[in-house]
Amino acid sequence: MTGTPANGSPVDSAPAKLGTRRSTMATSQSRMVADAITERTGRAIELELITSFGDVTKAHLTQLGGTGVFVNALRDRLLEGTIDFAVHSLKDLPTTPADGLVLAAVPERDDPRDALCARDGLKFADLPPGAVIGTGSPRRVAQLALLRPDLTYVPIRGNAETRLGKVTSGELDAVVLAYAGLGRVGRAEDATDVFEPEQMLPAPGQGALAVECPAERLEGDLAYLASVDHAATRVAVVAERTVLAELEAGCAAPVGAYAQYDAETSRLHLRAAVVATNGSSAVRRERGVELESVADLAAATALGRDLARQMIDEGADRIVAEAFAERDTP
């Protein structure tokens, strides 16, 4: 049995199964995507809650390497055919494509910036020397240490609510989280300061979501996933993630990248930074390119590749290697 949505496309009556991690943030952002698809196509979607290795392990992401720990369980279910598509935080997605799967859509990006959530409403500049800041991201630690080497940075795990609770309890003076993530769990008001990209570059893909599905179904029964693809976001994150791939770094590496597409000039501008985790050295570069169209992914890829290779010539790969060596040292 089929129905017909407002756009006139036939829709199966059985809901499609969207795989998502079980956390409040993951289910919230997956529901956002599901609702957008339903609104645009009439397709009914139901969430399938899945536990990933990253959700159950007690190890810090730096020890695990980060790459894939939150997405592999969903990918396994996609390949088994027990779910139709999955929604990930794009910054958690490995840069190497998974055999048999395809990035079906990148919805419009939310705010990519990082946010400070501090006790007593303090801003970053007002934190006293020695204040203890919690974050699970070497990228954040590295860039924060450049700005305030007088503060103490400690690794933390857990969902946003757990991390914020460490500030409320007095265990930490502050935590740093993705601003978009705070908004998705209804805690944006907990942010006491927000870091502009000029201060701290976000992780490649931060603030964006990834819709992944079996490759052979994208042109068939899952073609409706394209309804939530946002071309300007996709072209930007392709450039950012190419930097990460060229540096052979994962989401646990101290690499920041942020690209913006200007529709008026058809230019894509990319900034990237690789910073030693103790803030002792850094390589920062930026460059832009004019695209033939907002769908010019080849030019976006070339932009990210060329910028990364320039940074490698200036020692960025050495900084990444040293960060990984520190991670692997017992």
C-alpha positions in Angstrom: 0.0 0.0 0.0 1.3 3.5 -0.8 0.3 7.0 0.0 1.0 10.3 -1.8 2.7 13.2 -0.1 2.3 16.9 -1.0 5.0 16.7 -3.6 3.1 13.9 -5.5 5.7 11.1 -4.9 4.3 7.8 -3.8 5.3 6.7 -0.3 5.3 3.2 1.2 3.1 2.9 4.2 5.7 1.0 6.3 8.0 3.5 8.1 11.6 3.5 7.1 14.1 2.6 9.8 16.6 5.3 10.8 19.5 3.9 12.9 20.8 6.2 15.6 22.9 6.0 18.8 20.9 6.0 22.0 22.2 9.2 23.6 19.9 12.2 24.0 21.9 14.2 21.5 22.0 11.4 18.9 18.3 10.8 19.1 17.5 14.5 19.0 19.5 15.1 15.9 18.2 12.0 14.2 14.6 13.0 15.0 15.4 16.4 13.4 16.5 14.7 10.2 13.5 12.3 10.2 11.0 15.1 10.7 12.6 17.1 7.8 12.4 14.1 5.5 8.8 13.5 6.4 7.9 17.2 6.0 9.5 17.3 2.5 8.5 13.9 1.1 5.8 12.5 3.3 7.9 9.5 4.1 7.3 8.0 7.5 10.4 7.4 9.6 10.9 5.4 12.8 14.1 5.5 14.9 16.0 2.3 15.7 18.2 2.8 18.8 21.6 1.2 18.6 24.5 1.0 21.1 28.0 1.8 19.7 31.3 0.8 21.2 32.0 4.4 21.9 28.9 4.6 24.1 29.9 1.7 26.4 33.7 1.8 26.7 35.2 3.7 29.6 38.4 4.6 27.7 39.0 8.1 26.6 38.7 8.8 22.9 42.4 9.7 22.6 43.2 6.1 23.7 40.8 4.6 21.2 42.0 6.7 18.3 38.5 8.1 18.0 37.9 7.1 14.4 34.8 5.0 13.9 34.0 4.2 17.6 30.6 5.9 17.4 29.6 4.8 13.9 30.7 1.2 13.3 27.8 -0.4 15.0 25.4 1.6 12.8 27.3 0.8 9.7 27.2 -2.9 10.6 23.4 -2.7 10.8 23.2 -0.9 7.4 25.2 -3.6 5.7 23.1 -6.3 7.4 20.0 -4.5 6.1 18.2 -4.3 9.4 18.1 -0.5 9.2 17.5 1.6 6.0 19.8 4.6 6.8 21.7 6.1 9.7 22.4 9.6 11.0 25.8 10.4 12.5 27.5 13.5 13.8 29.7 14.2 10.7 32.8 15.0 12.8 32.6 11.4 14.1 32.6 9.9 10.6 35.9 8.4 9.3 37.2 10.1 6.2 37.7 6.7 4.5 34.4 5.6 2.9 32.9 2.3 4.1 32.6 -0.4 1.4 29.0 -0.6 0.3 27.9 2.6 1.9 27.5 6.1 0.7 27.0 9.6 2.2 23.5 10.2 1.0 22.9 13.7 2.4 24.5 16.4 4.5 21.7 18.5 6.0 22.2 22.2 6.5 24.9 22.9 9.2 24.1 24.2 12.6 26.5 26.6 14.5 30.0 25.0 14.1 31.6 26.9 17.0 32.8 25.6 20.4 31.3 26.8 23.6 32.6 27.2 27.1 30.3 26.3 30.0 31.8 27.7 33.2 30.9 28.1 36.8 29.5 31.4 38.0 28.8 32.5 34.4 32.5 33.1 33.8 33.9 33.9 30.3 37.1 32.3 29.1 39.2 35.4 29.7 37.9 35.7 33.3 38.8 32.2 34.5 41.4 32.4 37.2 44.9 30.9 36.6 44.9 27.2 37.3 41.2 26.8 36.6 40.5 23.2 35.5 38.8 22.8 32.1 37.4 19.5 31.0 37.3 18.4 27.3 37.7 15.1 25.5 39.2 16.7 22.4 42.9 17.1 21.8 42.1 19.7 19.2 40.4 21.9 21.8 43.1 21.3 24.4 45.8 22.4 21.8 44.1 25.6 20.7 43.0 26.5 24.2 46.5 26.0 25.5 47.7 28.6 22.9 45.1 31.1 24.2 45.5 30.3 28.0 48.5 28.2 28.9 47.9 29.1 32.5 44.8 26.9 32.7 44.7 23.2 33.4 43.1 20.9 30.8 41.8 17.4 31.7 40.2 14.7 29.6 36.6 13.8 30.3 34.0 11.4 28.8 30.2 11.2 28.9 27.3 12.8 27.3 26.7 16.6 27.5 24.5 16.3 30.6 27.2 14.3 32.4 29.9 16.8 31.5 27.9 19.8 32.5 27.2 18.1 35.8 30.9 18.1 36.6 30.8 21.9 36.5 27.6 22.1 38.6 29.1 19.7 41.2 32.3 21.7 41.4 34.5 18.9 40.1 35.5 21.2 37.2 35.6 24.9 36.7 34.4 24.6 33.1 33.9 22.3 30.2 34.1 23.0 26.4 31.5 21.4 24.1 30.1 21.9 20.6 27.6 24.8 20.7 25.4 22.9 18.2 25.3 19.9 20.5 24.2 22.0 23.5 21.4 23.4 21.4 20.2 19.9 20.3 19.9 18.8 24.0 18.2 22.0 25.1 21.2 23.3 27.1 22.4 26.2 24.9 21.8 28.6 27.8 24.6 26.8 29.7 27.2 28.3 27.4 29.0 31.2 29.1 31.3 32.0 26.2 31.5 31.0 22.5 34.8 30.7 20.6 34.8 32.4 17.2 36.7 30.4 14.5 39.4 33.1 14.6 40.1 32.0 18.2 39.5 28.3 17.9 38.8 26.4 14.6 36.2 23.7 15.0 36.7 20.1 14.1 36.2 19.3 10.4 32.4 18.8 10.0 31.5 20.1 13.4 27.9 21.2 13.6 26.9 19.1 10.6 25.2 15.8 10.3 25.7 12.9 7.9 23.0 10.6 6.5 24.5 7.3 5.4 22.8 4.5 3.5 23.6 1.4 1.3 25.1 2.6 -2.0 22.9 0.4 -4.2 19.7 1.9 -2.7 20.5 5.6 -3.0 19.2 5.8 -6.6 16.3 3.6 -5.8 14.0 3.4 -2.8 16.1 5.7 -0.7 16.3 8.5 -3.3 14.2 10.7 -1.0 17.2 11.1 1.3 18.5 13.8 -1.1 15.6 16.0 0.0 17.6 17.0 3.1 21.0 17.5 1.4 22.3 21.0 1.6 24.8 21.7 -1.1 26.7 24.6 0.5 27.2 22.6 3.7 28.3 19.5 1.7 30.9 21.4 -0.3 32.3 23.1 2.8 32.7 19.8 4.8 34.2 18.0 1.8 37.0 20.6 1.9 37.4 20.3 5.7 37.5 16.5 5.7 40.0 16.4 2.8 42.4 18.3 5.0 41.9 15.6 7.7 42.4 12.8 5.2 45.5 14.3 3.7 47.1 14.7 7.2 46.1 11.0 7.9 44.5 12.2 11.1 41.3 11.1 12.8 38.7 12.9 14.9 41.0 12.6 17.9 43.8 14.5 16.3 44.6 18.2 17.1 43.3 19.4 13.7 40.8 22.2 13.2 39.3 23.2 9.8 36.4 25.4 8.7 35.2 26.3 5.2 32.5 28.7 4.2 30.8 29.1 0.8 29.9 32.6 -0.4 27.0 32.4 -2.8 27.5 35.9 -4.1 31.1 35.3 -5.2 30.8 31.5 -5.7 34.0 31.2 -3.6 34.8 28.6 -1.0 37.2 29.8 1.7 39.0 27.3 3.9 41.0 27.8 7.1 42.9 25.0 8.9 45.2 24.6 11.9 47.3 21.8 13.4 48.4 22.6 16.9 50.6 20.7 19.3 48.6 19.4 22.2 50.7 21.5 24.6 50.2 24.6 22.5 54.0 24.8 21.8 53.8 24.9 18.1 51.2 25.4 15.4 50.7 25.5 11.6 47.8 27.7 10.3 46.9 28.3 6.7 44.0 29.5 4.7 43.1 29.8 1.0 40.1 30.1 -1.3 38.9 29.0 -4.7 36.1 30.0 -7.0 33.7 27.1 -7.7 31.9 26.4 -11.0 28.8 25.8 -8.9 27.9 25.0 -5.3 28.0 21.3 -6.3 31.6 21.5 -7.4 32.9 18.9 -5.0 36.0 18.3 -7.1 37.3 21.8 -6.6 36.4 21.6 -2.9 38.5 18.4 -2.6 41.4 20.0 -4.5 41.2 23.0 -2.1 41.5 20.8 1.0 44.2 18.7 -0.6 46.4 21.6 -1.6 46.0 23.4 1.7 46.9 20.2 3.6 50.0 19.6 1.5 51.2 23.2 2.1 50.7 22.6 5.8 52.6 19.3 5.6 55.5 21.1 3.9 55.6 23.3 7.0 55.6 20.5 9.5 51.9 19.8 10.2 52.3 16.0 9.8 55.1 16.0 12.4 52.7 17.7 14.9 50.0 15.1 14.2 52.5 12.3 14.6 53.8 13.6 17.9 50.2 13.9 19.1 49.5 10.3 18.2 52.8 9.2 19.9 51.7 11.0 23.1 48.3 9.2 22.9 50.0 5.8 22.6 52.5 6.3 25.4 51.3 4.4 28.5 
